[in-house]
Structure formats: C-alpha cells, structure tokens
C-alpha cells in the first residue's frame, strides 16, 4: 500500500509511466486505489497521509453501492429465447 505511478501503453505499444501519482490503502478489510490527481510526489504523500488519518479516525467511508438486483433486471425484459 502506498504511492505509485501507473503504467500505460502508448500508441506505439510501448509501456510508459504516468505522471500522475496514485494511492492505495486498505479500508474495512478491502484494498482501494485512487488517483491523487497530482504530479508532485510530496503533495501526493500528504494526500495519502490525510486519507489514512481519516480512516483511522473513522471519518472516511466509501459510499455504498446501489447495484440493481438481477431479479429486477430480468423482470423488465420479456423472455425472448423461451421455446
């Protein structure tokens, strides 16, 4: 867990390192990665430390997902492939 720069493939197929710093941390037993949206490593370190302190203090929580249930989605569409 920490800071890293992502690699991306260029048009020529070669791997290139991104200029943006990304942070990785654990919250509620799950690993989360997000962009710091900065190219400055010192600022990215401060952003990561702030996020880690929010997690320890209990101020940070990711929004809960409201993914649709399969039963609701299947109920909307007529069954085309039934014989």
N, C-alpha and C positions, 0 to 999 in steps of 0.2 A: 504494500500500500504506500502511496506517496505520489510524487510528481513524475510525469514522463511526457515525452513528445511522441505523438503518433506518427507512424509511417504511412505514406500513401503512395500509390502508384501513379506515375506521370503518364502523359500521352505516349511517350516512347517505351513504356513498360518498365522503366527503372523505378526502384523504390526511392522516395525522397522523404526526408524528415520534415514534419510540420513545424511551423514557427510557434504555434500556439501550445501553451502548457496545459496538460490535463491532470486532474487529480483523481485518486482512487482512495476510497475509505470504506470502512465497514459500519453499518448501522442496522440494528435489530438482527444481527447474525447474517446479513446479506451484504454482498460487495456492490458498491455503487461507484460509477465513474462519470465524471462530468468535466466540461471544459471550464478553465479559469478565465477564458476569454482575454488572455494577456500573453504577450511575448516576453515579458520581463519575469525572470525566474524568481527574483526576490519578492515581487508582488504576488506571484503565484504561491510562494511559500506562505506568505501572510494570509492569503485567502484560504489555503488548506488548513492552516492552524486555527483560523477563525471557525471554519466548519467543524473541525474536530472538537473545539471547545463547546460549540453549540450542541453537539451530540452528547458530550459528557454532562452538560448542564440540563439536558432534556428539552432544549428549546427548538431543536431541529427534528422535523419528521416529514417524510415524503408523503405527498397526497395519495390517498387510497385510490386504487384503480376501480373504475366502474365499467368493466368489460361486460358486454352483453352475454347473457346465458344462451347456451346452444339451443335449449328448448324454445326460447322466444324467437330466435332467428329462424329456426326450422318451421315454426308455426306460421310465419309470414309468407312463405313461399309454397305454392302448390307442388305436390309431388309429381314431377313430370315423368320420371322413369319407372313408375309403377306399372306393372303389366295388368 
